[in-house]
Amino acid sequence: METYVILRDLAIIILAAKFMAIAVKKVKAPGVVGEILAGLIIGPCLLKLVEPTAFINQVAEIGVIMIMFSAGLETNLKELKKSGLIALAVACVGVMVPLFGGLLLYMAFHGFAMPGTETFFEGLFIGSIMTATSVGITVETLREMGYLKGRVGQTILSAAIIDDVIGIIVLTFVLGMKDPENDTLLVIGKTVLFLLISVVGGYLVYRLMKVVDARYPHTRRIPIIGLGLCFIMAYAAEKYFGIADITGAYVAGIVLCNIRDAEYIDRRVNINSYMIFAPVFFAAIGLKTDFSKVDTGMLLFSVCFVIVAMLTKVIGCGLVAKLCRFQWIDCLKIGVGMMTRGEVALIITNKGLNMGIIDSSYFTAVIMLIIISSISVPILLKVLYAKAPDPKEA
């Protein structure tokens, strides 16, 4: 491909993605929805201005790695420690119920499958798409109403952070089982070994970065070193442990999340991510979405997928909250607050597409889930809080 063609494609993607992101925000939808729609509009589905190419896919992969690195940097370990067993229990069950709900849904459409079969694995992967919560919209809604620092708001916030960590671990296990010749114990062993090495090596890197950060505070070399660590860990995770590169990037962010300049690193990384890599990633999802494969069966599956994904979060998180002695109305608030899905669901789906686990038609279900949950959750939360308000923030 000629260089000028690459430049043309990048210009179209970036401008279209940002224009659509601004447009959808006017109707209170997440910007990522607009960027995906931009890919659908400029791609093979409609205008055919840009074709999905190997170069765009590679830029998109860098984009997703940077997104997960930022997610790790934004993880608040102190809040995780303070959140206690309640948030941990809500998060664990809030992952496992959607995971098995997705598996059962997939088998309902494709037939019962025994563990170890390809259908069972694909169903487990569909379930893993449902696991991760994206509470950006929930947090903004609670902050706007003045309820973020209440008991319910803090439970949702803490559980969502833990939820992401558990979701990535689940994805790591599921992807490790992709090859039917893989020994399950070997997959578990590799994952545990990676996590152990990450803990020990990460602590050493953290101590070293604290020294470097103290000596050269707020200098450009700090985010450069951080981004280098992100790419190294992403490479090592996939190359030597058979774990998704996004897991390595996420862990790299967690390693650095407690140094003094973590926010500075995140801000610098986000400049490149926001301007180039993230828009290309989300637009590439639209470019790769093939509606020609979306038949009546896939539309029915997509509707059921949205219903199961939303209800399983409410059921799983809500019931655990009830066991922790929340009032029923507060249990419903927690369950509804955990329903939103966003970038991580898209990232997991994209990883499955790249590995040949699912085809591009499944993006239809995920995009529907993101749009519907993003619109419905703020409305439902406002209705629930109108019926049973919490004490306002100080």
N, C-alpha and C positions, 0 to 999 in steps of 0.2 A: 504493500500500500504506500502511495506517495505521501510525503510529509504534509503537503498542503491539504490533502483529504482529511488527515487526522486533525489538523487545525480547524478545518471547516466543521467537522463533526463535534469537536469539543466546544466550539463557539455556539453551535445550535443547541447542544445539550445544556450547557451552563445557563444560557439566556432563557431558554424555554423553561428549564427547571425552576429557576428563581422567579420568573414571571408567574408561573402557576402556583408556586408556594405562597407568594404574596396574595394571589387571587383567592385561594381556598381559606387562608387565614381570615379573610373578610367575613366568611361564614362560619368562623370558629372551628374549622377543621385543622388537623395537624399539617404542618408544612410538607412533611414527607408524602402525604397523600397527593399534594399538588405535583411534587417531583415525579412520582410514579405516573400520574396522569399525563405529565409532559412526555414521558417516554412512550406511552401508548399513542399519543397524538403524533409525535414526530417519527415514530418507528414504523415497522412493516404493517401494523394494524390499520393505520389511517393514511398519513401524508407521505410515508416512505422517504422521508428526508435523510434519515440515518439508519444504517444497518448495524445490527450487533456484530462486532468484530472481535478478534482475539485481543487486540489492543484495548478496546473498551472494557472487555471482561477483566483484563489484568489491572487496569486503572481502578475498576470497581472493586476488585479484591483488595487492593491497597486501601481503598476507601473504607471497606468494612473492618479491616484490621485497625485503622485509625479510630473508627467509631467505638470499637470494643476497648481500645486502649484508653480512650477518654472516659468510657463507662467505668473502667477500673480506677482511674484517677479520681473520679467523683464519688467513689465508694467511701462512706464514712465509717471507719472501723470502730471509732469511739461510740457512735450511735448503735452499731451492731452489738457491742458489748453491753450497752445500757438497755437494749431492747428486751433482753431476758428471754425466758422460755416461751412466753406467750407468742411473741412475734415469730420465734423459731418454729413453734408448732403450727401456727397459721400458715407460714411459708411452706413448710414441708408437705402438709396435707394439700395446700393450694397448688402444689406441683404434681403430687401423685394422683389426685383425683382427675385433673384434666389429661394427664398422661394415659391413664387407663381408659378414660372416656373416649379419647381419640382413637385408641386401639380398638375398642369395641365398635365405634362408629365405622371405622375402616372395614372391619370384618363383617359388619352388617351389610355393607355394599359389595364386598368381594369374597364373602364366604368365610366360615370359621377356619382358623389356621392354628396349628400346633407351634409352640416355641421352637425356634431354629429354622423355620421355613421362611421363604422370601416374603410371603404375604404378611406373616406375623411381624417381621422386621419393618416392613413398610408401614404397617399400622402403628408400630411403636414410634416410628419417626413422625408420623402425622400427630401422634399424641405429644411428642416433644415440642412441636410447633406451638401447641396450646399452652405450654407450661409457663413461659416467661410473661411477667406483668410489666406494663409500661405505664407508670403512674404520673408522668409529667402533667397530663391533663387533670388527673385527680388532685394532685398537689396544688395546681394553679386554682382549681375550683374551690378547694378547702381554704386556701390562703385568701381568696377573694371574699369568701363568706365569713372569714375570721375564725375558722375551726381547725386550722392545721395543727396547732399545738395542743389540742385537746387529746384525751386518752384514745379516742377512736382514730383521729388523724395521725397521731404518732405510731399507733399500731400498724396502720396501713403503710406508712412511710417505711418503718423498720422492716416489716414483713416483705415489702417489695424489694428492698435491697438484698435481703437474704434469699428471696425468691429467685433473683437473677443469678446469684452464685450457684444455687442448687440446680437451676435450669441449665446452666453451662456444664455442670458436672454430669447431669443426666444426658445431655447431648453428646458429651465426650464418650460415655459408655455406649450409647446407641450407635454412634458412628464407628466406634471400635468393633462392633459386631457386624459391620456391613459385609465383610468377607465371610462366607459360610465356613471357610476352612479355619478361621480364627478360633482359637480356644478361648472360651469365655473367661476362664481363670487367667489366661495370658493377657487378655484385654484389661481385666481388672487390675492385674499386677502392674502393667505398663502405666495405667492411669494413676494408681497409688504411688508408683515410683516417681512419676512426673510431679505429682503434688508434693511428695516428700522432698525431692530435689528443689522444687520451687520454694518451699518453706525455708529450707536451710540456706540455699543459694540466695534466695530473695532477701533473707535477713542480712546476709553479708553485704549484698548490693545496697540494701537500704542504709546500713551503717556507713558504707563508703560514700554514698550519695549525700548523706547528711554532712559529712566532712567537706565534700566538694561544694555543697550548697552554702555552707557556712563561710568558706573561703572566697567563693565567687557568687555571692547572692544576686539573684535577679539579673543574671547575664545570659546571653543567648546560648552559651555552651551548655547550660543546664537542660533546656528543652531538646537540644541536639542529642545529648547523651541519652536522655529519656526516650526519644524516638528510636535511637539506635538499639536500646535495650528492648523496646517493643518488637522491632523487626527480628532481632536475634531470637527472642523467646518464641515468637510466632513460627520462625523457621525450625527451631529445635523441637518444638512440640510436634509438628507434623513429620519432620524428617526422621527423628530418632525414637519417637514414642507412638507414632501413628495417631496422634491426637489432632483435632482441628486447630489450624493456625490461629483462629479467633480466640481459642482458649488460652494460648500462650500470650497473645496480646492483652487479653483481659487480666491475666495474672500479673503481667508486667506493670499494668496500671495500678493494681492493688499493692504491689511492692513499693511503688513510689507515692501512694496516696497520702502518706503521713509525713512526708518531708515538707519543710517550710514552703518551698516553691512549687508544690504540687498544682496549685491553682494557676500559677504562672505557666507551668509546662502545659497544662490543659488548654489555657487560653492561646498559647502560641501554636500548639498542634491544631487547634480548632480553626485557626486562620486558614491554613492549607486545606483542612478537611471541609470547612464550610464553603470555601470558594471553588474547589475543584473536585476533590475525591468523593465526598459524600453525595453531591448532586449527580455525579456520574454513576455512583452505585445505585441510587434509587431510580434514576431515569433508566438505567440498564435493566432493571426489573420490568419496567414498562416495555422496553424494547424486546425483551425475551418472552413476554407474555403472548401466548398464541391462542386467540379466541376461536380459531378454526377448530380446535380440539375440544372446545366447550360445547357439549351437547346437553340435552335435557337431563341426562343422568348426572353430569358434572354440576349443573345448576342446582339440582336437588341436593347433591352432596354438599355443595357450598352453603346452602341454606341451613342444612343440618349441622354442618361444621360450625357455623356462627352460633347457632343455638346451644350446641353441646359445649363449645369453648366458653361461652358466657355463663351458662348455668353451672358448669362444674366448678368454676371459681367461686360462685356464690355459695354453692353447697359445701365445698371443701373448706373454704375459709370461714364461712358463717357458722358451720357446725362446731369447728374447733373453738371459735370465739365463744360460742354458747357454753362449751365445756369449761372455758376459762371464766365463766360467770358474767359474761356481758348480757345486757338485756337483748331481747329478740330484735328490737328495732336497730340497736347498735350492731348486732351480728349482721343484719342485712346491709347496713352502711359499709361495714368492712368488706363483705362479699362483693357488693357493687363497686366499691372503690378499687378492688383488685381485678376488675373485669377488663380494663383497657389493655389493648395490645398495640405494639408499635414496631420500632426498629428491630428488636431482637427476633420477633416472629418472622420478619422479612429476611433477616440474616440467616436464620436456621433454614428457611425454605430455599433460599438461594444456594446454601451449602448443599442441600439435598439435590437440587437441580444439577449443580456442577459435578456431583459424584454419581449421577445417574440413578438416584434412588426414586425420584418422582419426575414427572414431566411438567412443563411450564404451565399447563392448564390449572395446576393447583394454586398458582398465584391468585387466581380469581377468588378462591375461598378466603385466602389470607387478606387480600385487599378489602374484601367485603367485611371481614371481621374488624379490621382496623377502622374503617369508616364508620360502621354501625356502632362499635363500642365507644369510639371517640365522641360521637354525637350524643349517644344515649346516656353515658355515665354522668356527665355534668347535670343533665336534666333530672335523672333519677336521684342523684345526691341532693339536689336542691329541694326536691319534693320530700325526701326522707327527713332532711334537717328542718324543713318547715313544720313537719308533724312532731318531731322530737328534737328540739335544738339542744346542743351541748353548751356548757359555759363558754363564753367568748374568750379569745386570747386577751392577755393583759396588755 
